[in-house]
Amino acid sequence: MIAELFRAAFFAGLPVGIVSFLLVWWAIRSKYLEPASDLKQLEKGVSQLSKARSKKKDRADNGSRPVKLNPVHNKWLKFGGGFYGVVALMTFVIVELGEITSFFGDFSENMGRLSKLNLDLIINFFIDSLMNFVTAIAWPKYWIDRIDMNHIWVWFLAAYGGYWLGARMAIGWRYSEGAEI
């Protein structure tokens, strides 16, 4: 059990923590999110930003500036933001990178298909993209099937702990840099 806890912390907690830190720090630095003093306030800001994005509003709630997000934050919010969105985004990137690697692994075969660019190839591309999105949304199933684990709850706790710690560090980082970034 102790070995699995360390494995979960290293393979789930650490990556989720790093990605959480980067997403939250970048969102605050880009002024997508207001600086928060705690995780609850941060998640409230993420929820408001997600609602504004999903309603396709041109302006933030205060009406002062447009809600135009970079593609990474936009995808994070499309997956729901917060912890679930972080892990879904990570899963999406991993699945997409796997497909890119596979594409270049079968490069000569794929170049033959590209030379015969047709509607079928384009439709398959969009279907694959949709399937990757669904896989990312269903990330618990994806990871349960791929990781040999005896205690699933340890892995979920490690991942959530990584998220919590990464987001808290990003919030604290903002205050350690002073009032303005």
NUNUZA-324759 format. One record per residue: z, y, x negated of N, C-alpha, C in turn. Coordinates in Angstrom, 1 decimal. Each point is the difference from the previous one (the first is absolute). Layout:
N
+--------+--------+--------+--------+--------+--------+--------+--------+--------+
!    npz !    npy !    npx !   capz !   capy !   capx !    cpz !    cpy !    cpx !
+--------+--------+--------+--------+--------+--------+--------+--------+--------+
!      Z !      Y !      X !      Z !      Y !      X !      Z !      Y !      X !
...
+--------+--------+--------+--------+--------+--------+--------+--------+--------+
! end
This chain:
181
+--------+--------+--------+--------+--------+--------+--------+--------+--------+
!    npz !    npy !    npx !   capz !   capy !   capx !    cpz !    cpy !    cpx !
+--------+--------+--------+--------+--------+--------+--------+--------+--------+
!    0.0 !   -1.2 !   -0.8 !    0.0 !    1.2 !    0.8 !    0.0 !    1.3 !   -0.9 !
!    0.8 !    0.0 !   -1.1 !    0.0 !    1.1 !   -0.8 !   -1.3 !    0.2 !   -0.7 !
!   -0.7 !   -1.1 !   -0.4 !   -1.3 !    0.1 !   -0.6 !   -1.0 !    0.6 !    1.0 !
!    0.1 !   -0.4 !    1.2 !   -0.9 !    0.5 !    1.0 !    0.2 !    1.5 !    0.3 !
!    1.3 !    0.4 !   -0.1 !    0.3 !    1.4 !    0.2 !   -0.6 !    0.8 !   -1.1 !
!    0.0 !   -0.4 !   -1.2 !   -0.6 !    0.7 !   -1.1 !   -1.5 !    0.0 !    0.1 !
!   -0.6 !   -1.1 !    0.4 !   -1.4 !   -0.1 !    0.2 !   -0.5 !    0.9 !    1.1 !
!    0.8 !    0.1 !    1.1 !   -0.4 !    0.9 !    1.1 !    0.2 !    1.4 !   -0.4 !
!    1.0 !    0.3 !   -0.8 !    0.2 !    1.4 !   -0.4 !   -1.2 !    0.4 !   -1.0 !
!   -0.4 !   -0.9 !   -0.8 !   -1.1 !    0.4 !   -1.0 !   -1.3 !    0.0 !    0.7 !
!   -0.3 !   -1.0 !    0.9 !   -1.4 !   -0.1 !    0.6 !   -0.1 !    0.7 !    1.3 !
!    1.1 !    0.4 !    0.7 !   -0.1 !    0.7 !    1.2 !    0.6 !    1.3 !   -0.1 !
!    1.3 !    0.1 !   -0.4 !    0.7 !    1.2 !    0.0 !   -0.5 !    1.1 !   -0.9 !
!   -0.3 !   -0.4 !   -1.3 !   -0.5 !    0.9 !   -1.0 !   -1.4 !    0.6 !    0.4 !
!   -1.0 !   -0.8 !    0.4 !   -1.3 !    0.6 !    0.4 !    0.1 !    0.9 !    1.2 !
!    0.8 !   -0.5 !    1.0 !    0.1 !    0.8 !    1.2 !    0.8 !    1.3 !   -0.3 !
!    1.0 !    0.0 !   -0.9 !    0.7 !    1.2 !   -0.4 !   -0.9 !    1.0 !   -0.7 !
!   -0.8 !   -0.5 !   -0.9 !   -0.9 !    0.9 !   -0.8 !   -1.0 !    0.6 !    1.0 !
!   -0.6 !   -0.7 !    0.8 !   -1.0 !    0.5 !    1.0 !    0.7 !    1.0 !    0.9 !
!    1.1 !   -0.4 !    0.5 !    0.8 !    1.0 !    0.9 !    0.3 !    1.3 !   -0.7 !
!    0.5 !   -0.1 !   -1.2 !    0.3 !    1.2 !   -0.7 !   -1.3 !    0.9 !   -0.2 !
!   -1.1 !   -0.6 !   -0.4 !   -1.2 !    0.7 !   -0.2 !   -0.5 !    0.6 !    1.3 !
!    0.0 !   -0.7 !    1.1 !   -0.5 !    0.5 !    1.3 !    0.8 !    1.1 !    0.5 !
!    1.3 !   -0.1 !   -0.1 !    0.9 !    1.0 !    0.6 !    0.0 !    1.3 !   -1.0 !
!    0.1 !   -0.3 !   -1.3 !   -0.1 !    1.2 !   -0.9 !   -1.3 !    0.7 !    0.2 !
!   -1.1 !   -0.7 !    0.0 !   -1.3 !    0.7 !    0.2 !   -0.1 !    0.7 !    1.3 !
!    0.5 !   -0.6 !    1.1 !    0.0 !    0.7 !    1.3 !    0.8 !    1.3 !    0.0 !
!    1.2 !   -0.1 !   -0.6 !    0.8 !    1.3 !   -0.1 !   -0.7 !    1.0 !   -0.9 !
!   -0.5 !   -0.5 !   -1.1 !   -0.6 !    0.9 !   -1.0 !   -1.3 !    0.7 !    0.6 !
!   -0.7 !   -0.8 !    0.8 !   -1.2 !    0.5 !    0.7 !    0.3 !    0.8 !    1.3 !
!    1.3 !    0.1 !    0.3 !    0.5 !    0.7 !    1.1 !   -0.5 !   -0.6 !    1.3 !
!   -0.3 !   -1.3 !    0.1 !   -0.2 !   -0.7 !    1.2 !    1.3 !   -0.2 !    0.8 !
!    1.0 !   -0.2 !   -0.8 !    1.4 !   -0.2 !    0.5 !    0.9 !    1.1 !   -0.5 !
!    0.9 !    0.4 !    0.9 !    1.0 !    1.0 !   -0.4 !    1.0 !   -0.7 !   -0.9 !
!    0.6 !    0.6 !   -1.0 !    1.0 !   -0.6 !   -0.8 !    1.1 !   -0.4 !    0.9 !
!    0.5 !   -1.2 !   -0.2 !    1.1 !   -0.6 !    0.8 !    1.2 !   -0.2 !   -0.8 !
!    1.2 !    0.0 !    0.6 !    1.2 !   -0.2 !   -0.7 !    0.5 !   -1.5 !    0.1 !
!   -0.6 !   -0.8 !    0.9 !    0.3 !   -1.4 !    0.1 !   -1.1 !   -0.8 !    0.6 !
!    0.1 !   -1.3 !    0.0 !   -1.1 !   -0.8 !    0.4 !   -0.3 !    0.1 !    1.5 !
!    1.0 !    0.2 !    0.8 !   -0.2 !    0.2 !    1.5 !   -0.9 !    1.2 !    0.3 !
!    0.3 !    1.1 !   -0.7 !   -0.7 !    1.2 !    0.1 !   -1.5 !   -0.2 !   -0.5 !
!   -0.1 !   -0.7 !   -1.1 !   -1.3 !   -0.3 !   -0.5 !   -0.9 !   -0.8 !    1.0 !
!    0.6 !   -1.0 !    0.6 !   -0.7 !   -0.9 !    0.9 !   -0.3 !    0.8 !    1.3 !
!    0.8 !    0.9 !    0.4 !   -0.3 !    0.9 !    1.1 !   -1.3 !    0.8 !   -0.3 !
!    0.0 !    0.6 !   -1.2 !   -1.2 !    0.7 !   -0.5 !   -1.3 !   -0.8 !    0.0 !
!    0.2 !   -1.3 !   -0.5 !   -1.2 !   -0.9 !    0.0 !   -0.4 !   -0.3 !    1.4 !
!    0.9 !   -0.2 !    0.9 !   -0.4 !   -0.3 !    1.4 !   -0.7 !    1.2 !    0.6 !
!    0.5 !    1.2 !   -0.2 !   -0.7 !    1.2 !    0.5 !   -1.4 !    0.2 !   -0.6 !
!   -0.1 !   -0.3 !   -1.3 !   -1.3 !    0.1 !   -0.6 !   -1.0 !   -1.0 !    0.5 !
!    0.5 !   -1.2 !    0.2 !   -0.8 !   -1.1 !    0.6 !   -0.4 !    0.3 !    1.4 !
!    0.8 !    0.6 !    0.8 !   -0.3 !    0.4 !    1.4 !   -1.1 !    1.1 !   -0.1 !
!    0.2 !    1.0 !   -0.8 !   -1.0 !    1.1 !   -0.2 !   -1.4 !   -0.6 !   -0.4 !
!    0.1 !   -0.9 !   -0.9 !   -1.3 !   -0.6 !   -0.5 !   -0.7 !   -0.9 !    1.1 !
!    0.8 !   -0.8 !    0.7 !   -0.5 !   -0.9 !    1.0 !   -0.6 !    0.8 !    1.2 !
!    0.6 !    1.2 !    0.3 !   -0.5 !    0.8 !    1.1 !   -1.1 !    0.8 !   -0.4 !
!   -0.4 !   -0.1 !   -1.3 !   -1.1 !    0.8 !   -0.6 !    0.2 !    1.5 !    0.2 !
!    1.2 !    0.5 !   -0.1 !    0.3 !    1.4 !    0.1 !   -0.6 !    0.7 !   -1.2 !
!   -0.5 !    1.2 !    0.2 !   -0.5 !    0.8 !   -1.1 !    1.1 !    0.6 !   -0.8 !
!    1.1 !    0.2 !    0.6 !    1.1 !    0.8 !   -0.6 !    1.3 !   -0.8 !    0.1 !
!    0.8 !    0.3 !   -1.0 !    1.4 !   -0.6 !    0.0 !    0.8 !    0.6 !    1.2 !
!    1.1 !   -0.5 !    0.3 !    0.8 !    0.4 !    1.1 !    0.3 !    1.5 !   -0.1 !
!    0.2 !    0.6 !   -1.2 !    0.3 !    1.4 !   -0.1 !   -1.3 !    0.9 !    0.1 !
!   -1.2 !   -0.7 !    0.1 !   -1.2 !    0.7 !    0.2 !   -0.5 !    0.8 !   -1.2 !
!    0.6 !   -0.2 !   -1.2 !   -0.3 !    0.9 !   -1.1 !   -1.1 !   -0.6 !   -0.9 !
!   -0.1 !   -1.3 !   -0.1 !   -1.0 !   -0.6 !   -0.9 !   -0.6 !   -1.3 !    0.6 !
!   -1.2 !   -0.3 !   -0.4 !   -0.6 !   -1.2 !    0.5 !    0.6 !   -1.2 !   -0.5 !
!    0.0 !   -1.1 !    0.8 !    0.5 !   -1.3 !   -0.5 !   -1.2 !   -0.7 !   -0.5 !
!   -0.3 !    0.1 !   -1.3 !   -1.1 !   -0.6 !   -0.7 !    0.6 !   -0.8 !   -1.1 !
!    0.0 !   -1.4 !    0.1 !    0.7 !   -0.8 !   -0.9 !   -1.0 !   -0.6 !   -1.0 !
!    0.5 !   -0.4 !   -1.2 !   -0.9 !   -0.7 !   -0.9 !   -0.1 !   -1.4 !    0.5 !
!   -1.0 !   -0.8 !   -0.4 !   -0.3 !   -1.3 !    0.5 !    1.2 !   -1.0 !   -0.1 !
!    0.8 !    0.1 !   -1.1 !    1.1 !   -0.9 !   -0.2 !    1.1 !    0.2 !    1.1 !
!    0.4 !    1.3 !    0.2 !    1.0 !    0.3 !    1.0 !   -0.5 !   -0.3 !    1.4 !
!   -1.3 !    0.3 !    0.2 !   -0.6 !   -0.3 !    1.3 !    0.1 !   -1.5 !    0.3 !
!   -0.3 !   -0.8 !   -0.9 !    0.0 !   -1.5 !    0.2 !    1.5 !   -0.4 !    0.2 !
!    0.9 !    0.5 !   -0.8 !    1.4 !   -0.3 !    0.1 !    0.5 !    0.3 !    1.5 !
!   -0.4 !    1.2 !    0.5 !    0.4 !    0.3 !    1.3 !   -0.7 !   -0.8 !    1.1 !
!   -1.2 !   -0.4 !   -0.3 !   -0.8 !   -0.8 !    0.9 !    0.7 !   -1.4 !    0.2 !
!    0.7 !   -0.4 !   -1.1 !    0.8 !   -1.3 !    0.0 !    1.4 !    0.2 !    0.6 !
!    0.3 !    1.2 !    0.4 !    1.3 !    0.3 !    0.6 !    0.9 !    0.8 !   -0.8 !
!   -0.3 !    0.3 !   -1.3 !    1.0 !    0.7 !   -0.8 !    1.2 !   -0.8 !   -0.3 !
!    1.0 !    0.6 !   -0.6 !    1.3 !   -0.6 !   -0.3 !   -0.2 !   -1.3 !   -0.8 !
!    1.0 !   -0.9 !    0.1 !    0.0 !   -1.3 !   -0.7 !   -1.2 !   -0.8 !    0.4 !
!   -0.2 !   -0.2 !    1.3 !   -1.1 !   -0.9 !    0.4 !   -1.3 !    0.5 !   -0.5 !
!   -0.2 !    1.3 !    0.1 !   -1.3 !    0.6 !   -0.5 !   -0.2 !   -0.2 !   -1.5 !
!    1.1 !    0.1 !   -0.8 !   -0.1 !   -0.1 !   -1.4 !   -0.4 !   -1.5 !   -0.4 !
!    0.6 !   -1.0 !    0.6 !   -0.3 !   -1.3 !   -0.3 !   -1.4 !   -0.4 !    0.6 !
!   -0.4 !    0.6 !    1.1 !   -1.3 !   -0.3 !    0.6 !   -1.1 !    0.7 !   -0.9 !
!    0.3 !    1.2 !   -0.5 !   -0.9 !    0.6 !   -1.0 !   -0.2 !   -0.8 !   -1.3 !
!    1.1 !   -0.5 !   -0.5 !    0.0 !   -0.8 !   -1.2 !   -0.8 !   -1.3 !    0.3 !
!    0.2 !   -0.6 !    1.1 !   -0.7 !   -1.2 !    0.3 !   -1.5 !    0.3 !    0.2 !
!   -0.4 !    1.1 !    0.6 !   -1.4 !    0.3 !    0.2 !   -0.6 !    0.2 !   -1.4 !
!    0.6 !    0.7 !   -0.9 !   -0.5 !    0.3 !   -1.3 !   -0.2 !   -1.3 !   -0.8 !
!    1.0 !   -0.9 !    0.1 !   -0.1 !   -1.3 !   -0.7 !   -1.1 !   -0.9 !    0.6 !
!   -0.2 !    0.0 !    1.3 !   -1.1 !   -0.8 !    0.6 !   -1.3 !    0.6 !   -0.4 !
!   -0.2 !    1.3 !    0.1 !   -1.2 !    0.7 !   -0.4 !   -0.3 !   -0.3 !   -1.5 !
!    1.0 !    0.2 !   -0.9 !   -0.3 !   -0.3 !   -1.4 !   -0.4 !   -1.4 !   -0.2 !
!    0.5 !   -1.0 !    0.8 !   -0.4 !   -1.4 !   -0.1 !   -1.4 !   -0.2 !    0.4 !
!   -0.4 !    0.8 !    1.0 !   -1.4 !   -0.1 !    0.4 !   -1.0 !    0.6 !   -1.0 !
!    0.4 !    1.1 !   -0.6 !   -0.8 !    0.7 !   -1.0 !   -0.2 !   -1.0 !   -1.2 !
!    1.2 !   -0.6 !   -0.4 !   -0.1 !   -0.9 !   -1.1 !   -0.9 !   -1.2 !    0.3 !
!    0.1 !   -0.5 !    1.2 !   -0.8 !   -1.1 !    0.4 !   -1.5 !    0.4 !    0.1 !
!   -0.3 !    1.2 !    0.4 !   -1.3 !    0.5 !    0.0 !   -0.6 !    0.0 !   -1.4 !
!    0.7 !    0.5 !   -0.9 !   -0.5 !    0.1 !   -1.4 !    0.0 !   -1.4 !   -0.7 !
!    0.8 !   -0.9 !    0.5 !    0.0 !   -1.3 !   -0.5 !   -1.3 !   -0.8 !    0.4 !
!   -0.5 !    0.3 !    1.2 !   -1.2 !   -0.6 !    0.5 !   -1.1 !    1.1 !   -0.1 !
!   -0.1 !    0.8 !   -1.1 !   -0.8 !    1.1 !   -0.1 !   -1.5 !   -0.3 !    0.2 !
!   -0.5 !   -1.0 !   -0.6 !   -1.4 !   -0.3 !    0.1 !   -0.4 !   -0.4 !    1.4 !
!    0.9 !   -0.8 !    0.7 !   -0.3 !   -0.4 !    1.4 !    0.1 !    1.3 !    0.9 !
!    0.9 !    0.8 !   -0.2 !    0.1 !    1.2 !    0.8 !   -1.1 !    1.0 !   -0.2 !
!   -0.4 !    0.1 !   -1.3 !   -1.1 !    0.9 !   -0.2 !   -1.3 !   -0.5 !    0.7 !
!   -0.2 !   -1.3 !    0.1 !   -1.1 !   -0.5 !    0.8 !    0.1 !    0.4 !    1.4 !
!    1.2 !    0.0 !    0.6 !    0.3 !    0.4 !    1.4 !   -0.2 !    1.5 !    0.1 !
!    0.4 !    0.8 !   -1.0 !   -0.2 !    1.4 !    0.1 !   -1.4 !    0.4 !    0.0 !
!   -0.8 !   -0.8 !   -0.8 !   -1.5 !    0.3 !    0.0 !   -0.6 !   -0.2 !    1.3 !
!    0.6 !   -0.8 !    0.8 !   -0.5 !   -0.3 !    1.4 !    0.8 !    0.8 !    1.0 !
!    0.4 !    1.2 !   -0.3 !    0.9 !    0.8 !    0.9 !   -0.6 !    0.0 !    1.4 !
!    0.8 !   -0.5 !    0.9 !   -0.4 !    0.0 !    1.4 !    1.2 !    0.3 !    0.9 !
!   -0.2 !    0.0 !    1.3 !    1.0 !    0.3 !    0.9 !    1.2 !   -1.1 !    0.0 !
!   -0.4 !   -1.2 !   -0.3 !    1.0 !   -1.1 !    0.0 !    1.1 !    0.3 !   -1.1 !
!   -0.5 !    0.5 !   -1.2 !    0.9 !    0.3 !   -1.1 !    0.9 !    1.1 !    0.3 !
!   -0.5 !    1.0 !    0.7 !    0.8 !    1.2 !    0.4 !    1.0 !   -0.4 !    1.0 !
!   -0.4 !   -0.8 !    1.0 !    1.0 !   -0.5 !    1.0 !    1.1 !   -0.8 !   -0.6 !
!   -0.4 !   -0.9 !   -0.9 !    1.0 !   -0.8 !   -0.7 !    1.0 !    0.8 !   -0.8 !
!   -0.5 !    1.1 !   -0.6 !    0.8 !    0.9 !   -0.8 !    1.1 !    0.6 !    1.0 !
!   -0.4 !    0.5 !    1.1 !    1.0 !    0.6 !    1.0 !    0.9 !   -1.1 !    0.6 !
!   -0.5 !   -1.2 !    0.2 !    0.9 !   -1.0 !    0.5 !    1.0 !   -0.4 !   -1.1 !
!   -0.4 !   -0.1 !   -1.2 !    1.0 !   -0.2 !   -1.1 !    1.0 !    1.1 !   -0.1 !
!   -0.4 !    1.2 !    0.1 !    0.9 !    1.1 !   -0.1 !    1.0 !    0.0 !    1.2 !
!   -0.5 !   -0.3 !    1.2 !    0.9 !   -0.2 !    1.1 !    1.0 !   -1.1 !   -0.2 !
!   -0.5 !   -1.1 !   -0.5 !    0.9 !   -1.2 !   -0.3 !    1.1 !    0.4 !   -1.0 !
!   -0.4 !    0.7 !   -1.0 !    1.0 !    0.4 !   -1.0 !    1.0 !    1.0 !    0.6 !
!   -0.4 !    0.8 !    0.9 !    1.0 !    0.9 !    0.7 !    1.0 !   -0.9 !    0.8 !
!   -0.6 !   -1.0 !    0.7 !    0.9 !   -0.8 !    0.8 !    0.9 !   -0.8 !   -0.9 !
!   -0.5 !   -0.5 !   -1.1 !    0.9 !   -0.7 !   -1.0 !    1.1 !    0.9 !   -0.5 !
!   -0.3 !    1.2 !   -0.2 !    1.0 !    1.0 !   -0.5 !    1.1 !    0.2 !    1.1 !
!   -0.5 !    0.2 !    1.2 !    1.0 !    0.2 !    1.1 !    0.9 !   -1.2 !    0.2 !
!   -0.6 !   -1.2 !   -0.2 !    0.8 !   -1.2 !    0.1 !    0.6 !   -0.5 !   -1.4 !
!    0.4 !    1.0 !   -0.8 !    0.5 !   -0.3 !   -1.3 !    1.1 !   -1.1 !   -0.1 !
!    0.9 !    0.0 !    0.9 !    1.0 !   -1.1 !   -0.2 !   -0.6 !   -1.4 !   -0.1 !
!   -0.9 !   -0.3 !    0.9 !   -0.7 !   -1.3 !    0.0 !   -0.8 !   -0.2 !   -1.3 !
!   -0.7 !    1.1 !   -0.5 !   -0.7 !   -0.1 !   -1.2 !    0.8 !   -0.4 !   -1.2 !
!    1.2 !    0.7 !   -0.1 !    0.9 !   -0.3 !   -1.2 !    0.7 !   -1.3 !    0.2 !
!    0.4 !   -0.4 !    1.2 !    0.7 !   -1.2 !    0.2 !   -0.9 !   -1.2 !   -0.5 !
!   -1.3 !    0.1 !    0.3 !   -1.0 !   -1.0 !   -0.4 !   -0.2 !   -0.1 !   -1.5 !
!    0.2 !    1.1 !   -0.7 !   -0.3 !    0.1 !   -1.4 !    1.1 !   -0.2 !   -1.0 !
!    1.2 !    0.3 !    0.5 !    1.2 !   -0.1 !   -0.9 !    0.8 !   -1.2 !    0.3 !
!    0.3 !   -0.8 !   -1.0 !    0.9 !   -1.1 !    0.2 !    1.4 !    0.5 !    0.0 !
!    0.6 !    0.0 !    1.2 !    1.3 !    0.6 !    0.1 !    0.9 !   -1.0 !    0.9 !
!    1.2 !   -0.1 !   -0.4 !    1.0 !   -0.8 !    0.8 !    0.8 !    0.9 !    1.0 !
!    0.2 !    1.2 !   -0.3 !    0.8 !    0.9 !    0.9 !   -0.8 !    1.2 !    0.2 !
!   -0.7 !    0.0 !    1.1 !   -0.9 !    1.2 !    0.4 !    0.8 !    1.3 !    0.1 !
!    1.2 !   -0.1 !    0.5 !    0.8 !    1.2 !    0.2 !    0.3 !    0.7 !   -1.3 !
!    0.1 !   -0.8 !   -1.1 !    0.3 !    0.6 !   -1.3 !   -1.2 !    0.9 !   -0.4 !
!   -1.2 !   -0.5 !    0.3 !   -1.2 !    0.7 !   -0.4 !   -0.2 !    1.3 !    0.9 !
!    0.3 !   -0.1 !    1.3 !   -0.1 !    1.2 !    0.8 !    1.1 !    1.0 !   -0.4 !
!    1.2 !   -0.4 !   -0.3 !    1.0 !    0.9 !   -0.4 !   -0.3 !    0.6 !   -1.4 !
!   -0.6 !   -0.7 !   -0.9 !   -0.4 !    0.5 !   -1.3 !   -1.1 !    1.1 !    0.2 !
!   -1.0 !   -0.3 !    0.9 !   -1.1 !    0.9 !    0.2 !    0.6 !    1.3 !    0.7 !
!    0.8 !   -0.2 !    1.0 !    0.6 !    1.2 !    0.7 !    0.9 !    0.8 !   -1.0 !
!    0.7 !   -0.7 !   -0.8 !    0.9 !    0.6 !   -1.0 !   -0.9 !    0.8 !   -1.0 !
!   -1.1 !   -0.5 !   -0.4 !   -0.9 !    0.7 !   -0.9 !   -0.6 !    1.3 !    0.7 !
!   -0.3 !   -0.2 !    1.3 !   -0.5 !    1.2 !    0.8 !    1.1 !    1.0 !    0.0 !
!    1.2 !   -0.4 !    0.4 !    1.1 !    1.0 !    0.2 !    0.3 !    0.7 !   -1.3 !
!    0.1 !   -0.8 !   -1.1 !    0.3 !    0.6 !   -1.3 !   -1.2 !    1.0 !   -0.5 !
!   -1.2 !   -0.5 !    0.2 !   -1.1 !    0.9 !   -0.4 !   -0.1 !    1.3 !    0.7 !
!    0.1 !   -0.1 !    1.4 !    0.0 !    1.2 !    0.8 !    1.2 !    0.9 !   -0.3 !
!    1.2 !   -0.6 !   -0.2 !    1.1 !    0.9 !   -0.4 !   -0.2 !    0.7 !   -1.3 !
!   -0.6 !   -0.8 !   -1.0 !   -0.2 !    0.6 !   -1.3 !   -1.0 !    1.2 !    0.1 !
!   -1.0 !   -0.2 !    0.8 !   -1.0 !    1.1 !    0.2 !    0.6 !    1.2 !    0.7 !
!    0.9 !   -0.2 !    0.9 !    0.7 !    1.1 !    0.7 !    0.9 !    0.7 !   -1.1 !
!    0.7 !   -0.8 !   -0.7 !    0.9 !    0.6 !   -1.1 !   -0.8 !    0.7 !   -1.1 !
!   -1.2 !   -0.6 !   -0.3 !   -0.8 !    0.6 !   -1.0 !   -0.4 !    1.4 !    0.3 !
!   -0.3 !    0.2 !    1.3 !   -0.3 !    1.4 !    0.5 !    1.1 !    1.0 !   -0.3 !
!    1.2 !   -0.5 !    0.3 !    1.1 !    0.9 !   -0.2 !    0.4 !    0.2 !   -1.5 !
!   -0.3 !   -1.0 !   -0.8 !    0.3 !    0.2 !   -1.4 !   -1.0 !    0.9 !   -0.7 !
!   -1.2 !    0.2 !    0.6 !   -1.0 !    0.9 !   -0.6 !    0.3 !    1.5 !    0.4 !
!    0.9 !    0.2 !    0.9 !    0.3 !    1.3 !    0.5 !   -0.5 !    0.3 !    1.3 !
!    0.1 !    1.3 !    0.5 !   -0.4 !    0.3 !    1.3 !   -1.5 !   -0.1 !    0.2 !
!   -0.8 !    0.4 !   -0.9 !   -1.5 !   -0.1 !    0.1 !   -0.5 !   -1.0 !   -0.9 !
!   -1.1 !   -0.7 !    0.5 !   -0.6 !   -1.0 !   -0.9 !   -1.2 !    0.6 !   -0.7 !
+--------+--------+--------+--------+--------+--------+--------+--------+--------+
! end
